[in-house]
Amino acid sequence: MTSKADLFDPFALDGDPFPEFARRRDAGGASWGRPPYPEVGEAFYAFSHALVSQALKHPLLLQAPPGAYQEIRQKISANPALDLLTHSMLLSDPPRHMSLRRPLAGSMTFAAGRGLFDQLASRAAELVQSAAQKPQFDAVADIGLPLAFAGLEQILGIGIDDPWRIGHDAKLMADALDMRTGGVNEDANEACRRLEAWVLHTIERGAVHPNGISAQMLAEVDAGRWGKDDAVANIVFLLFAGQATVVDTFANALVALANSPEQLSLLKDGSVGWSAAAEELLRFCAPVQYAGARIAAEDLSFGGAMIKAGQAVVPVLASANRDVSVFPAGDRLDLDAGNSSALAFGTGLHACLGQHVARVELAVLLEALFTQAKGWRLDISRVLRRPSVLFHGLQTAPMVRLVDQPSA
């Protein structure tokens, strides 16, 4: 573990934080650092796979433990976006967390994800074929985002008539969850209000289909086990999380494959299957760099340091996924690796509920793009990355046709 004199600063890293993550792993795997949010004090960052896993599962590292931290939580939730999300699975602790998660878990299993494969694969192929009719296209806007919302429509059981608007507001709302040095951007609060109003209107006009998890949430409300705010908050959260993870990973994967042509050739010649490739790309292209800060419910020893009650521990997911003690490839993409221990979706109680669906969506996106648009490549010179500390993804992924090189 590094000393307090060598504070980790997530805000000082550029678009390639991985060399610094590797240095921190080599220096002991954990470090004190700058607060991830101004409302909490100095935080303890975990970088190794072992410590990140331990932090995510530790029974005393919570989202909002009782005691003095509740005062901070109340200040944070004064922002409409964060106030709404305090009702979601994301920012809840046991036993409340399980009461929110349990009714939905059965609909988000591996089998449920595989059951969507054919339908999503067909939709992805349609999107790529349509995009390839243009002189150039954006893999994020033209393929990734609409496919993610097609999956969300099926899972939630809600028709999303304007995915562009919902997707735009979901990205704005993500700013409320991002690591920051100041207050929550008012645009994030306004976006959250619009999403909340859209969900309420959808519910009130009876546009929730009986075969989706939104109907299951409303059944919990009718049974008195949930409040209506709980259902709205979790639908809003899934509108954000259900598209951000897969779209960001897909875009990151395009960059990674463009920079590793030998790995791309393994996909194109069928040496590696699409699902296996998706697993390794989720490790290498983790869309969420840092898990949400866990707060110590009481004094505890962790990672060679004493963490006082109310102090934050921040698991660095993207660093854990490059730890060579678990993943020999480390900072290198290796589609042949066959990894299954990546923490892109977290672990423990807060492991991503939709991870099986996200894996399927990423696999069908990759297959559709590289089989239906063979004459196209990513224009890396015009790639625009998202301005975020927490979320690792692209705003744009411009695709252009391959130009035949003149013969010598």
NUVEXNU-968239 format. One record per residue (C-alpha): chain; x, y, z. Coordinates in steps of 0.5 Angstrom, whole numbers, padded with zeros to 4 digits, m for minus. Each point is the difference from the previous one (the first is absolute). Example, Ala and Ser with C-alpha at 12.3 -4.5 7.8 and 13.67 -1.06 7.14 Angstrom:
# residues 2
+----+-------+-------+-------+
: ch :    c1 :    c2 :    c3 :
+----+-------+-------+-------+
:  A :  0025 : m0009 :  0016 :
:  A :  0002 :  0007 : m0002 :
+----+-------+-------+-------+
***
This chain:
# residues 408
+----+-------+-------+-------+
: ch :    c1 :    c2 :    c3 :
+----+-------+-------+-------+
:  A :  0000 :  0000 :  0000 :
:  A :  0002 :  0007 : m0002 :
:  A :  0001 :  0005 :  0006 :
:  A : m0005 :  0006 :  0001 :
:  A :  0006 :  0005 : m0003 :
:  A : m0002 : m0004 : m0007 :
:  A : m0007 :  0002 : m0001 :
:  A : m0003 : m0003 : m0006 :
:  A : m0004 :  0005 : m0004 :
:  A : m0005 : m0003 : m0005 :
:  A : m0002 :  0007 : m0002 :
:  A :  0008 :  0001 : m0003 :
:  A :  0000 : m0006 : m0004 :
:  A : m0001 :  0001 : m0008 :
:  A : m0003 : m0005 : m0005 :
:  A :  0004 : m0005 :  0002 :
:  A :  0000 : m0002 :  0007 :
:  A :  0003 : m0007 :  0000 :
:  A :  0007 :  0002 :  0001 :
:  A : m0002 :  0003 :  0006 :
:  A : m0004 : m0006 :  0002 :
:  A :  0005 : m0005 : m0001 :
:  A :  0005 :  0004 :  0004 :
:  A : m0005 :  0001 :  0006 :
:  A : m0001 : m0008 :  0000 :
:  A :  0008 : m0001 :  0000 :
:  A :  0001 :  0005 :  0006 :
:  A : m0005 : m0005 :  0004 :
:  A : m0007 :  0000 : m0003 :
:  A : m0003 :  0006 :  0004 :
:  A :  0001 :  0008 :  0001 :
:  A : m0003 :  0005 :  0004 :
:  A : m0002 :  0006 : m0005 :
:  A : m0005 :  0006 : m0002 :
:  A : m0007 : m0001 :  0002 :
:  A : m0004 : m0002 : m0006 :
:  A : m0006 :  0005 :  0002 :
:  A :  0001 :  0006 :  0004 :
:  A : m0005 : m0002 :  0005 :
:  A :  0005 : m0006 :  0003 :
:  A :  0007 :  0001 :  0003 :
:  A :  0006 : m0003 : m0003 :
:  A : m0001 : m0007 : m0003 :
:  A :  0004 : m0007 :  0000 :
:  A :  0000 : m0003 : m0007 :
:  A :  0001 : m0007 : m0001 :
:  A :  0003 : m0002 : m0007 :
:  A :  0002 : m0008 :  0001 :
:  A : m0005 : m0005 : m0002 :
:  A :  0000 : m0003 :  0007 :
:  A : m0001 :  0007 :  0003 :
:  A : m0005 :  0002 : m0005 :
:  A : m0004 : m0007 :  0001 :
:  A :  0001 :  0001 :  0008 :
:  A : m0003 :  0007 :  0000 :
:  A : m0006 : m0002 : m0004 :
:  A : m0002 : m0005 :  0004 :
:  A :  0002 :  0002 :  0007 :
:  A : m0006 :  0001 :  0005 :
:  A :  0002 :  0006 :  0003 :
:  A :  0001 :  0004 : m0006 :
:  A : m0006 :  0003 : m0002 :
:  A : m0004 :  0005 : m0005 :
:  A : m0003 :  0004 :  0006 :
:  A :  0002 : m0003 :  0007 :
:  A : m0004 :  0003 :  0006 :
:  A :  0003 :  0005 :  0004 :
:  A :  0004 :  0006 : m0001 :
:  A :  0000 : m0002 : m0008 :
:  A : m0007 :  0001 :  0000 :
:  A :  0001 :  0008 :  0000 :
:  A :  0004 :  0000 : m0006 :
:  A : m0005 : m0005 : m0003 :
:  A : m0005 :  0005 :  0001 :
:  A :  0004 :  0006 : m0003 :
:  A :  0001 : m0004 : m0006 :
:  A : m0007 : m0002 : m0001 :
:  A : m0002 :  0007 :  0000 :
:  A :  0002 : m0001 : m0008 :
:  A : m0007 : m0002 : m0003 :
:  A :  0004 : m0005 : m0004 :
:  A :  0004 : m0003 :  0006 :
:  A : m0006 :  0000 :  0004 :
:  A : m0004 : m0004 : m0005 :
:  A :  0006 : m0005 : m0001 :
:  A :  0000 : m0001 :  0008 :
:  A : m0007 : m0004 : m0001 :
:  A :  0004 : m0005 : m0005 :
:  A :  0004 : m0006 :  0001 :
:  A :  0006 :  0003 : m0002 :
:  A :  0000 :  0005 :  0006 :
:  A : m0003 : m0005 :  0005 :
:  A :  0003 : m0004 :  0006 :
:  A : m0003 : m0007 :  0003 :
:  A : m0005 : m0002 :  0001 :
:  A : m0004 :  0005 : m0004 :
:  A :  0005 : m0001 : m0006 :
:  A : m0003 : m0007 :  0000 :
:  A : m0007 :  0002 :  0000 :
:  A :  0001 :  0004 : m0006 :
:  A :  0004 : m0005 : m0004 :
:  A : m0003 : m0007 :  0002 :
:  A : m0006 :  0001 : m0004 :
:  A :  0004 :  0002 : m0006 :
:  A :  0005 : m0005 :  0000 :
:  A : m0004 : m0006 : m0003 :
:  A : m0001 :  0004 : m0006 :
:  A :  0008 :  0002 : m0001 :
:  A :  0003 : m0007 :  0000 :
:  A :  0005 : m0003 : m0005 :
:  A : m0006 : m0004 : m0004 :
:  A : m0004 :  0006 :  0000 :
:  A :  0006 :  0004 : m0004 :
:  A :  0001 : m0006 : m0004 :
:  A : m0007 :  0000 : m0002 :
:  A :  0000 :  0007 : m0003 :
:  A :  0006 : m0002 : m0004 :
:  A : m0004 : m0001 : m0007 :
:  A : m0004 :  0006 :  0001 :
:  A :  0006 :  0005 :  0001 :
:  A :  0004 : m0003 : m0005 :
:  A : m0005 :  0001 : m0005 :
:  A : m0001 :  0007 :  0002 :
:  A :  0008 :  0001 :  0000 :
:  A :  0000 : m0002 : m0007 :
:  A : m0005 :  0004 : m0002 :
:  A :  0003 :  0006 :  0003 :
:  A :  0007 : m0001 : m0003 :
:  A : m0003 : m0001 : m0007 :
:  A : m0004 :  0006 :  0000 :
:  A :  0006 :  0004 :  0003 :
:  A :  0005 : m0003 : m0006 :
:  A : m0005 :  0003 : m0005 :
:  A :  0003 :  0007 :  0002 :
:  A :  0006 :  0003 : m0002 :
:  A :  0003 :  0000 :  0007 :
:  A : m0004 : m0002 :  0007 :
:  A :  0001 :  0000 :  0007 :
:  A :  0001 : m0006 :  0004 :
:  A : m0003 :  0003 :  0006 :
:  A : m0006 :  0003 : m0002 :
:  A : m0002 : m0004 : m0006 :
:  A :  0001 : m0007 :  0003 :
:  A :  0002 :  0000 :  0007 :
:  A : m0005 :  0004 :  0003 :
:  A : m0006 : m0002 : m0004 :
:  A :  0002 : m0007 :  0002 :
:  A :  0001 :  0001 :  0007 :
:  A : m0007 :  0003 :  0000 :
:  A : m0003 : m0006 : m0004 :
:  A :  0002 : m0004 :  0006 :
:  A : m0002 :  0005 :  0005 :
:  A : m0007 :  0000 : m0003 :
:  A : m0001 : m0008 :  0001 :
:  A :  0003 :  0000 :  0007 :
:  A : m0004 :  0005 :  0003 :
:  A : m0006 : m0001 : m0004 :
:  A : m0001 :  0007 : m0002 :
:  A :  0000 :  0003 : m0007 :
:  A :  0006 :  0006 : m0001 :
:  A : m0003 :  0004 : m0006 :
:  A :  0006 :  0005 :  0000 :
:  A :  0006 : m0004 :  0002 :
:  A :  0004 :  0006 : m0002 :
:  A : m0003 :  0005 :  0005 :
:  A :  0000 : m0005 :  0006 :
:  A :  0007 : m0002 : m0002 :
:  A :  0002 :  0007 :  0000 :
:  A : m0003 :  0001 :  0007 :
:  A :  0003 : m0006 :  0003 :
:  A :  0007 :  0002 : m0002 :
:  A : m0001 :  0007 :  0003 :
:  A : m0003 : m0004 :  0006 :
:  A :  0007 : m0004 :  0001 :
:  A :  0003 :  0007 :  0002 :
:  A : m0003 :  0000 :  0006 :
:  A :  0003 : m0007 :  0002 :
:  A :  0007 :  0002 : m0003 :
:  A :  0006 :  0001 :  0004 :
:  A :  0000 :  0008 :  0001 :
:  A :  0004 :  0006 :  0004 :
:  A : m0006 :  0004 :  0000 :
:  A : m0008 :  0000 :  0001 :
:  A : m0005 : m0004 : m0005 :
:  A : m0001 :  0003 : m0007 :
:  A : m0007 :  0003 :  0000 :
:  A :  0000 : m0003 : m0007 :
:  A :  0000 : m0007 :  0003 :
:  A : m0006 :  0002 :  0005 :
:  A : m0004 :  0002 : m0006 :
:  A :  0001 : m0006 : m0004 :
:  A : m0002 : m0004 :  0006 :
:  A : m0006 :  0004 :  0001 :
:  A : m0002 : m0001 : m0007 :
:  A :  0002 : m0008 :  0000 :
:  A : m0004 :  0000 :  0007 :
:  A : m0006 :  0003 : m0003 :
:  A :  0000 : m0004 : m0007 :
:  A :  0000 : m0007 :  0005 :
:  A : m0006 :  0003 :  0004 :
:  A : m0004 :  0002 : m0007 :
:  A :  0002 : m0007 : m0003 :
:  A : m0003 : m0003 :  0007 :
:  A : m0006 :  0004 :  0000 :
:  A : m0002 : m0001 : m0007 :
:  A :  0000 : m0007 :  0001 :
:  A :  0006 : m0002 : m0005 :
:  A :  0003 : m0005 :  0004 :
:  A :  0000 : m0007 : m0003 :
:  A : m0001 : m0006 :  0005 :
:  A :  0006 : m0004 : m0003 :
:  A :  0005 :  0005 :  0003 :
:  A :  0004 :  0002 :  0006 :
:  A : m0004 :  0007 :  0001 :
:  A : m0006 : m0004 :  0001 :
:  A :  0003 : m0004 :  0005 :
:  A :  0002 :  0006 :  0004 :
:  A : m0007 :  0003 :  0000 :
:  A : m0002 : m0007 :  0002 :
:  A :  0004 :  0001 :  0006 :
:  A : m0003 :  0007 :  0001 :
:  A : m0007 : m0002 :  0000 :
:  A :  0002 : m0006 :  0005 :
:  A :  0003 :  0006 :  0005 :
:  A :  0007 : m0003 :  0000 :
:  A :  0003 :  0006 : m0004 :
:  A : m0002 :  0007 : m0001 :
:  A : m0002 :  0003 : m0007 :
:  A :  0006 :  0004 :  0001 :
:  A :  0004 : m0006 :  0000 :
:  A : m0003 : m0003 : m0006 :
:  A :  0002 :  0007 : m0004 :
:  A :  0007 :  0001 :  0003 :
:  A :  0002 : m0007 : m0002 :
:  A : m0003 :  0001 : m0007 :
:  A :  0003 :  0006 : m0001 :
:  A :  0007 : m0003 :  0002 :
:  A : m0001 : m0006 : m0005 :
:  A : m0001 :  0005 : m0005 :
:  A :  0007 :  0003 :  0001 :
:  A :  0003 : m0006 :  0002 :
:  A : m0003 : m0005 : m0005 :
:  A :  0003 :  0004 : m0006 :
:  A :  0006 :  0003 :  0003 :
:  A :  0004 : m0006 :  0002 :
:  A : m0001 : m0004 : m0007 :
:  A :  0001 :  0006 : m0004 :
:  A :  0006 :  0003 :  0003 :
:  A :  0003 : m0007 :  0000 :
:  A : m0002 : m0001 : m0008 :
:  A :  0004 :  0007 : m0001 :
:  A :  0006 : m0002 :  0004 :
:  A :  0000 : m0007 : m0003 :
:  A :  0001 :  0004 : m0007 :
:  A :  0005 :  0004 :  0002 :
:  A :  0004 : m0006 :  0003 :
:  A : m0001 : m0004 : m0006 :
:  A :  0002 :  0005 : m0005 :
:  A :  0007 :  0001 :  0004 :
:  A :  0001 : m0008 :  0000 :
:  A : m0001 : m0002 : m0007 :
:  A :  0002 : m0007 :  0002 :
:  A : m0005 : m0001 :  0005 :
:  A : m0005 :  0003 : m0005 :
:  A :  0002 : m0006 : m0005 :
:  A : m0002 : m0005 :  0005 :
:  A : m0007 :  0002 :  0000 :
:  A :  0000 :  0001 : m0008 :
:  A :  0002 : m0007 : m0001 :
:  A : m0004 : m0003 :  0005 :
:  A :  0006 : m0002 :  0005 :
:  A : m0004 :  0003 :  0006 :
:  A : m0007 :  0000 :  0001 :
:  A : m0004 :  0006 :  0001 :
:  A : m0002 : m0002 :  0007 :
:  A :  0007 : m0001 :  0002 :
:  A :  0002 :  0006 : m0003 :
:  A : m0005 :  0004 :  0003 :
:  A :  0002 : m0003 :  0007 :
:  A :  0008 :  0002 : m0001 :
:  A : m0002 :  0007 : m0003 :
:  A : m0005 :  0001 :  0007 :
:  A :  0007 : m0001 :  0004 :
:  A :  0004 :  0004 : m0005 :
:  A : m0005 :  0006 : m0001 :
:  A : m0003 :  0001 :  0006 :
:  A : m0006 :  0005 : m0001 :
:  A :  0000 :  0002 :  0008 :
:  A :  0007 :  0002 :  0002 :
:  A : m0002 :  0000 :  0008 :
:  A : m0005 : m0003 :  0004 :
:  A : m0004 :  0005 :  0004 :
:  A :  0003 :  0002 :  0007 :
:  A : m0001 : m0005 :  0005 :
:  A : m0001 :  0003 :  0007 :
:  A :  0003 : m0003 :  0006 :
:  A : m0006 : m0002 :  0005 :
:  A :  0005 :  0000 :  0006 :
:  A :  0008 :  0000 :  0001 :
:  A :  0003 : m0006 : m0004 :
:  A :  0007 : m0002 : m0003 :
:  A :  0000 :  0000 : m0007 :
:  A :  0006 : m0001 : m0005 :
:  A :  0005 :  0001 :  0005 :
:  A : m0003 :  0007 :  0003 :
:  A : m0005 :  0002 :  0005 :
:  A : m0007 :  0002 : m0003 :
:  A : m0004 :  0004 :  0005 :
:  A : m0007 :  0000 :  0000 :
:  A : m0003 :  0005 : m0005 :
:  A :  0006 :  0000 : m0004 :
:  A :  0000 : m0002 : m0008 :
:  A :  0003 : m0006 : m0003 :
:  A :  0000 :  0000 : m0008 :
:  A :  0001 : m0007 : m0004 :
:  A :  0003 :  0002 : m0006 :
:  A : m0003 : m0005 : m0005 :
:  A :  0004 :  0001 : m0006 :
:  A :  0006 : m0001 :  0004 :
:  A : m0002 : m0006 :  0003 :
:  A : m0002 : m0003 : m0007 :
:  A :  0008 :  0001 : m0003 :
:  A :  0003 : m0003 :  0007 :
:  A :  0005 : m0005 : m0003 :
:  A : m0001 : m0004 :  0006 :
:  A : m0006 : m0002 : m0003 :
:  A :  0000 :  0001 : m0007 :
:  A :  0007 : m0001 : m0003 :
:  A : m0002 :  0004 : m0006 :
:  A :  0000 :  0006 :  0005 :
:  A :  0000 :  0007 : m0005 :
:  A :  0000 : m0004 : m0006 :
:  A : m0007 : m0003 : m0004 :
:  A :  0000 : m0007 : m0001 :
:  A : m0006 : m0003 : m0003 :
:  A :  0003 : m0007 :  0001 :
:  A :  0000 :  0001 :  0008 :
:  A : m0007 : m0003 :  0002 :
:  A :  0000 :  0004 :  0006 :
:  A : m0006 :  0000 :  0005 :
:  A :  0002 :  0004 :  0006 :
:  A :  0000 :  0007 : m0003 :
:  A : m0004 :  0005 :  0005 :
:  A : m0003 :  0004 : m0006 :
:  A : m0007 : m0001 :  0003 :
:  A :  0003 :  0000 :  0008 :
:  A : m0001 : m0006 :  0004 :
:  A : m0004 : m0001 :  0007 :
:  A : m0007 :  0003 :  0002 :
:  A :  0001 :  0005 : m0005 :
:  A :  0002 : m0004 : m0006 :
:  A : m0004 :  0003 : m0007 :
:  A : m0006 : m0003 :  0000 :
:  A :  0000 :  0000 : m0008 :
:  A :  0007 : m0003 : m0001 :
:  A : m0003 : m0006 : m0004 :
:  A : m0004 :  0005 : m0005 :
:  A :  0006 :  0005 : m0001 :
:  A :  0004 : m0006 : m0002 :
:  A : m0005 : m0003 : m0005 :
:  A :  0000 :  0008 : m0002 :
:  A :  0007 :  0001 : m0001 :
:  A :  0001 : m0007 : m0004 :
:  A : m0006 :  0001 : m0005 :
:  A :  0003 :  0007 : m0001 :
:  A :  0007 : m0002 : m0002 :
:  A : m0003 : m0006 : m0004 :
:  A : m0004 :  0005 : m0004 :
:  A :  0005 :  0005 : m0001 :
:  A :  0006 : m0004 : m0002 :
:  A : m0005 : m0005 : m0005 :
:  A : m0005 :  0005 : m0003 :
:  A :  0005 :  0006 : m0001 :
:  A :  0007 : m0003 : m0002 :
:  A :  0002 :  0006 : m0004 :
:  A :  0000 :  0004 :  0006 :
:  A :  0005 :  0003 :  0005 :
:  A :  0000 :  0004 :  0006 :
:  A :  0003 :  0007 : m0001 :
:  A :  0004 :  0001 :  0006 :
:  A :  0002 :  0007 : m0002 :
:  A : m0007 :  0002 :  0001 :
:  A : m0002 : m0004 :  0006 :
:  A : m0002 :  0004 :  0006 :
:  A :  0000 : m0002 :  0007 :
:  A : m0005 :  0001 :  0005 :
:  A :  0002 :  0006 :  0005 :
:  A :  0000 : m0004 :  0007 :
:  A :  0004 : m0003 :  0005 :
:  A : m0005 : m0006 :  0002 :
:  A : m0002 : m0002 : m0007 :
:  A :  0004 : m0002 : m0005 :
:  A : m0003 :  0000 : m0007 :
:  A : m0001 :  0004 : m0006 :
:  A : m0004 :  0005 : m0002 :
:  A :  0001 : m0001 : m0008 :
:  A :  0003 : m0006 : m0003 :
:  A :  0000 :  0002 : m0008 :
:  A :  0000 : m0006 : m0005 :
:  A :  0003 :  0001 : m0007 :
:  A :  0001 : m0004 : m0006 :
:  A :  0006 : m0003 : m0001 :
:  A :  0004 :  0003 : m0006 :
:  A :  0003 : m0005 : m0005 :
:  A :  0008 :  0002 :  0000 :
:  A :  0003 :  0001 : m0007 :
:  A :  0005 : m0005 : m0002 :
:  A :  0007 :  0001 :  0000 :
+----+-------+-------+-------+
***
